[in-house]
């Protein structure tokens, strides 16, 4: 449930700021599983193992859920870093 809440908050923020929506889509595309089109449900979602590792390296907890502010900050940073 926390991940769905995060997605809803990010969707609302992206709706208000279209530039942020583009940045979030780019980040989501980078995090996708590389063989997403070969496995059901055929949706480009991140590999759970990779996502857990990313949460551990960022927050020190495999089960951490980032705040919407953290995700937004990362999306904007990665857009500038490109």
DAFENRA-V269666 format. One line per field, one symbol per residue. phi: phi as a letter, one per 30 degrees, with the letter a starting at -180 (. if undefined). psi: psi as a letter, one per 40 degrees, with the letter a starting at -180 (. if undefined). burial: # if it has 16 or more other ideal C-beta (glycine too) atoms within 10 Angstrom, else .. A space follows every 50 residues. Layout:
phi->???
psi->???
burial->???
This chain:
phi->.dddddddddddddddbeddedddddddddddddcddcbdchbdcddedd ddddddddbibdcdbddddddddddddddddd
psi->ddddddddddddddddgdddddddddddddeihdfdeehhefhgiihddd ddddddddeehdeihiiddddddddddddde.
burial->.....#...#..##.....##.##..##....#................. ....#..........#.#..##..#.......
